[in-house]
Amino acid sequence: MSKEYLIPKDWSGKLSRLSLATKSKLRGQHKGSHRSQRFGASLDFSDFREYTPGDDVRQIDWNVYARTDKYFIKRFLDEQEMRVHILLDSSKSMGDPLKWNFARQLAASLGILVLQRDDRLSFAAVTNDKNLPFRRKGATYRKAFTQVITDLKEPTMADSFAKNAVSFLPKDSTVLFLITDCLEDLETLKSLIQKLPRFAGDIRILQVVTNEELVPSYSGDIQLEDVETSQRLNISMSSRVIETYEQEHQLHQRGLENICSKFGVRLLQVNADEGISHVIFHQLLRANWVQ
């Protein structure tokens, strides 16, 4: 897919049918499109409550007074904005063209979902450069946000995503998305994950994988190079080697799932080979991450 068309031209229209689903307490004090459980001044009627001194007399329902000879006020559900932060891993392990393109499509799609609901979006890519994060609210910024994602350079950060992620997080989010491949040792990932609940009430990790990572297709004598450390390893690929790799990969995955479960973080593995449409309209819907 060319850089100019990171996402299809009609993608925003398709996403307009969806919104983020969360049970986390909405933290924004500005008006949005989400109903809070506290009462305020929106147009969504809730119920009546008997008038007490200090209440706004403009809320008195005179029709009820005429029937009951008692003063009752109307109560309305307040509307508050959702604050969503998207954090994108741009370490070298994300540099596979398929994976990087898909990760950007995922970030762009989630951002569009947030902005079109008049919620507040912030976005940051974890890089060696401390660039200012994208912070905007409202549907008018969908195109600008998509352009920000499109213009992101290929991943070149050799440092650990998990070790650097915290410095790119805002302090008070409703929902926090991490888009990463989780290709770091479990202790490093645990160190990050256990800190995340202080930043948001609803934390979600989208673990981006590819078919090649899940089931390598290499054969014969090859030299492997760690893209982040540049360490090289000569190896003769065989069914036994691949089987050992798959076992280690499964151990890593189970360990990651256990860590996320322990700290109340939601984890969803998404395969770049399956495409953005499948992930958004099937996986995220089934997981109740969108509705």
N, C-alpha and C positions, 0 to 999 in steps of 0.2 A: 504494500500500500504506500503510495507516495506521501511525502511529508505534508503536502497541502490537504490531503484527505485522510487525516488520522482517523476520523469517524465519518460515517456516511452523511451526506447532506441532509437527509430526512431523519437523522437519528434523534434529534431533540423532540420531534413530533411523536416518534415511537415511545420515547421515554416519558412523555407527558401523561401517559396512562398510569404511571407508577409513582410511588412516593416511598421514602424510607419508613420502615416500621421500627418503633422502639418503645420500650416500657420505661425507659429512663426518665427521671424527672426533668422536665424542661427548665433550663436555667436562664434563658434570656429574659430580660425585662421588657423588651420591645415587642411590638405586635408582630404576629406571624400567622401561620395558617394551622397551627396545632392547638388543640384544646388542652388547657391546663386543668388540674383538679381543684384549683382554687377559684374563687368567684371574683368577677370583675365587671367589665363594662362592654363585653362583646354583645353581639346580637343573638347569641345562642341562649335561649331561655332554659333555665334549670328547674326552679320551683319557687314557692312562696315561703316567706318567713315573717313571723309577727314583728311589727314595727317596735323598735326600742329607741329611746332618746339618743340622738347622735347620728341616726341613720339619715341618708339622703331622702328628704321628703319627696323629691321628684320620682323616686322609685315606688311610691305608694300606688297601689292598684285601686282606683276608686270604684271600679265595678265590683270588686270583692267586698269593699267597704259597704257598698249599697246592699249587698246580700247578707252580710254577716254583722254589720255595725261594728266591725273591728278593723284596725289598720294592719294591712299586710304589705310587704314590699316584695318586688320581683327580684329574683336572683338570676344572674347570668354567668355562664362559664366564661372565664377570661381566655384570651388567645395569646399565646406566647411563642416566640421564635425558637427554633431548634438551632443550636450551634454545633456545626459539624467540622471536624478537622480531618484532613486527609494527609497522611505522611507516606511518601514514596521512597522506597529503597533505590538508591542510584549507585550502589557499590558495583564493582566489576562483575560480580557473579550474575547480575541482572543484564549484562551486556549482550547476551544472545539476541539477535535481531527479532526473532519471533517473540521471545519473552518480553523484551523491552517495549516493543510496539503494543503488545497486549496489555502490559501493565499501565501504559499511558492511556490506552483506550478505556481501561477500567477506571482510572482516576478521573478522566474526563466525564465518563458516564455518571459516576457517583456525584461529581460536582454539579452537573446539569440537573440531576434529581433534586439536589439541595436548593440551588438557585431558583428553579422554576416554582418552588413552593414558598418563595419569599422568606427563606431561612438564611441564616448567616453562614457563609462558607469561608474556611481558611485552608490553605494548602501550602505544603513545603516539601521539597525534595531534599533528602539528606545528602549533602555534598560537602566537599572541602571548603567551598565558598559559602559564607554566611549571607546569602541573598535574602532580601526581605520577603516574607511570605505573602502570598496572595490573600487578601481579605476583602470580601465584598458580600453584598446582600441584594437579592432580587434577580428576576429573570433577565433584565437588560444586560447583565454581565456574563451571560452564558457564552457568547461568542468570544469575549475577551479571555475568559478562563480557558476555553478550548485552545485558543492561540497560545496561551502560556504553556499549556501541556505540550502542544505541538512543537514549540520552540525548544523544548528541553534537549540538551546535548546528550549524546550517548554516555552511559555510565563510565566513569573513570576513577571513582573513589576507591583507593586501595584499603582504606581504613574500614573498620567494622561498622556496619549499619547499627547493630544493637548497642554498641558502646557510645555512639554519637547521637542516637535518636532523641533522647530526652531533651537535649538543648534546642530541638526544633518543635517542641510541643507547647501549645498555649495552656494556661493554667485551668481553664474552666470551659469544658466542652460537654455537650449533651452526648454526642456520638463521636468516637475516635476510630478512624480506619487506618490500619497499617497495611500497605501493599508491599510485600517482600517475599523472597523465596525461602527465607528461614534457613539458608545454608550457612549456619554458624554452629559452633558447639553448643550443647544444651545448657551448660552453665552460663555462658554469655547471654543466651536468649532468656534464661530464667532471671538473670540480673535485671534485664530490661522489663520483662513481663510483670514482675512483682511490683514494679514502680508505677505501672500504667494506671491502676485504679485511682491514684491521686489526681489524675488529669481529666477523667471522664467517668460518667456513670455507666456508659455502654461502650465497651471496647471490642473491636472486631479486627481480626487479622485475616487478610486475604493472602493465602500462601500460593504464589504463582509457580507452577511447575510446567514441564514439557514432557512429551512422550519419551524423548531421548534421555531425560534424567531418570524417568521411572524405569525404563527398559532400554539400556544402551544397546546400540546396534553395531558397536565396534567389533572387529575381529582381527586376528593375527597379531604380529608384533608391532606395538605402537608406543609412542611417547606421549604421556599425559602431562599437561601443565596446569598448575593452579593459577587461575587468572588473577587472583588477588595477591598471592605471595610470589608468583613466578617460579615456584619450585617445580621441578620436572621429575617424572617417574617413568622408567622403562618397564613395560609389562607385556606379557603374552596373554592376550585375551582368550578365554576358554569358557565353556559353559559353567565350570566350577567357579571361576573368577566372577562371572556375572551373577551367579547364584549367591555368592558371598556378599557381593555389592548390594543385591536386593535385600538380603537379610539385614545388613547394616542400615540400609535406608529405612526399612520398616521399624527397626529399633529406634532410630532417630525420630521417626514420625510418631510412634507411640509415646516416646518421652516428651515430645513437644505437646502432644494432646493432653498428657497428664499435667504438665506445667500450666497450660491454659485453663484446664478445668479447676485446678487448685486455686488459681487467682481470679476466677470468674471472668475469664476472657474467652470470647467466642472465636473459634478457628474454622475457616472454610478453605479447603484446598481447591484451587481452580486451575484447569489445564488450558494453557494457551493454545494448544492444538485444536481444542473444541470450539474456539471462537468466542468473541464478545457477546454475540446475540444469545448463544446457548447459556452462557454464564448468567447474564442479566435476567433473561426471561424464563429460565428454567431453574438453575441452581439457586439463585438468590431468592426467587419466589418460593421454592420448596423449603428453603431454610428460614423463611419468614423474615428475611433481612429487608425485603421490599414488599410492598403490597399494592 
